[in-house]
Amino acid sequence: MEYSSSRALGLEDKSEKGKKVYTKNELVDQLTELRKKDWITLTAHRQDRDGGIGNTLEDLLGIPENNIPLADYGEFELKTHHTSSNSLISLFSCEPEPGSVIPCLLKDYGWPIGGYGPNERSLRVDIDADACAERGFIARIDYDLRRVELHFDSTKVPNDGAYQQWLNEVRKRVGLGDLNPIPYWAFENLEEKVQRKIRNMVYVSVDTMSRGGRQMVRMAKAQLLLGGSLNALLNGVKEGWLQIEFNARTHHNHGTRFRTWERFWPKLYNSTEALTI
């Protein structure tokens, strides 16, 4: 049987100003009901869109803007992920300072990208503080200045044709020294993101399939993640299990995202609890 609306699931809005506050047991009950419904068809405006699955789950739970207010626990971010995917999970987006640094990096350090014309350049790379990325970029954590910095080490660029050709272009444009200015993320900005986006999380793994050209989703499992912190985030960058992803090209910046893998939840959170659904 297929369902595509919160009304079909019998969810009611009982809270003040239209905001449902769940107890943990109520949340488990609602997720269990969704799991019992088996395959749920995404509504037309959610089909094949980024965030469509998570938005559909929000609709079904009757919650706005990824926020689940959980009695005695506080606000929880709702995040979904495909059970069949081992890809990195985006925690939040946060652009580096100063504000104009991404266009400057693209102009000076970007590389050609096919299909977008001769003047379009790409800056798509994952970095951490454990080892240099393939183009010499690395994160460094400055605890005195209280910020995570992006640096460049030309000696770490692989000695092969394509990379060396790109490095020669960088040499002509800006030289092979470190970045100037140094892009960075202030601790206070990262702390704000942690508190607002990932401090507590309801993490739902879902199965997906297509039937008759329509995208469908089924609840698989859920976890309650408590106590994400800035210190844990910084440790992840330092140890390499949390990545900072640049995903920009000359005429479109997809955003700079902090990402990790599901298997590292116990490192990022003080408590992880599997919810029985």
Sequence and secondary structure as in RCSB ss.txt:
>XXXX:A:sequence
MEYSSSRALGLEDKSEKGKKVYTKNELVDQLTELRKKDWITLTAHRQDRDGGIGNTLEDLLGIPENNIPLADYGE
FELKTHHTSSNSLISLFSCEPEPGSVIPCLLKDYGWPIGGYGPNERSLRVDIDADACAERGFIARIDYDLRRVEL
HFDSTKVPNDGAYQQWLNEVRKRVGLGDLNPIPYWAFENLEEKVQRKIRNMVYVSVDTMSRGGRQMVRMAKAQLL
LGGSLNALLNGVKEGWLQIEFNARTHHNHGTRFRTWERFWPKLYNSTEALTI
>XXXX:A:secstr
    SHHHHT    SGGG   B HHHHHHHHHHHHHT  EE  GGGTT TTHHHHHHHHHHT STTEEEETTTEE
EEEEEEETT  S EEEEE   BSTTHHHHHHHHH EE TTS TT EEEEEEE SSS  TTSEEEEEETTTTEEEE
EE GGGS SSHHHHHHHHHHHHHH SS  SS  EEEHHHHHHHIIIIISEEEEEEEEEEEETTEEEEEEEEEEEE
E   HHHHHHHHHHTSEEEEEEEETTEE   EEEE GGGHHHH SEEEEE  
